[in-house]
Amino acid sequence: MSTRVLAADSSAALLTLGISLYSVAILVCLGIAINAARFRRRRLAIAMAWVVGVLTVAGVIIAILSSVHGG
């Protein structure tokens, strides 16, 4: 008798990968914003802060929509 391991659902793996990449994007932009603020690069710091804000709000909106329309 042999034991078989069945493959997991690929959509769950892709969702996990997408969430990981999304959080990495937010953290990288936040790090760039902090570094730019330390070295007095005001425009870059403001731009990265905007990107972090937009990504965060987009993530909240997508989470709300997925919980409302999830099935």
C-alpha positions in Angstrom: 0.0 0.0 0.0 1.4 3.4 -1.0 0.6 6.9 0.3 -0.2 9.5 -2.3 0.0 13.3 -1.7 -2.6 15.1 -3.8 -1.8 18.5 -5.3 -3.3 21.5 -3.5 -5.7 23.8 -5.3 -3.6 26.1 -7.5 -5.9 29.1 -7.0 -5.1 29.1 -3.2 -1.4 29.0 -4.0 -1.7 31.9 -6.5 -3.8 33.9 -4.0 -1.1 33.4 -1.3 1.6 34.5 -3.8 -0.4 37.5 -4.8 -0.9 38.6 -1.2 2.8 38.2 -0.5 3.9 40.2 -3.5 1.3 42.9 -2.6 2.6 43.2 1.0 6.2 43.3 -0.3 5.3 46.2 -2.6 3.9 48.1 0.3 6.9 47.5 2.5 9.4 48.4 -0.2 7.6 51.7 -1.0 7.4 52.4 2.7 11.1 51.8 3.1 11.9 54.0 0.1 9.7 56.8 1.6 11.5 56.6 5.0 14.9 56.6 3.3 14.0 59.5 1.1 12.7 61.5 4.1 16.0 60.8 6.0 18.1 62.2 3.1 15.8 65.2 2.5 14.4 64.0 -0.8 11.0 65.4 -0.3 9.4 64.7 -3.6 10.3 61.1 -3.6 9.2 60.7 0.0 5.8 62.3 -0.8 5.4 60.1 -3.9 6.1 56.9 -2.1 3.8 57.9 0.7 1.1 58.4 -1.8 1.8 55.0 -3.4 1.6 53.3 0.0 -1.7 55.1 0.7 -3.2 54.1 -2.6 -2.1 50.5 -2.2 -3.5 50.3 1.3 -6.8 51.8 0.3 -7.0 49.5 -2.7 -6.3 46.5 -0.5 -9.1 47.4 1.9 -11.6 48.0 -1.0 -10.6 44.6 -2.6 -11.0 42.9 0.8 -14.5 44.4 1.3 -15.6 43.5 -2.2 -14.3 39.9 -1.9 -16.1 39.4 1.4 -19.4 40.8 0.0 -19.3 39.0 -3.3 -17.4 35.9 -2.2 -19.2 32.7 -2.7 
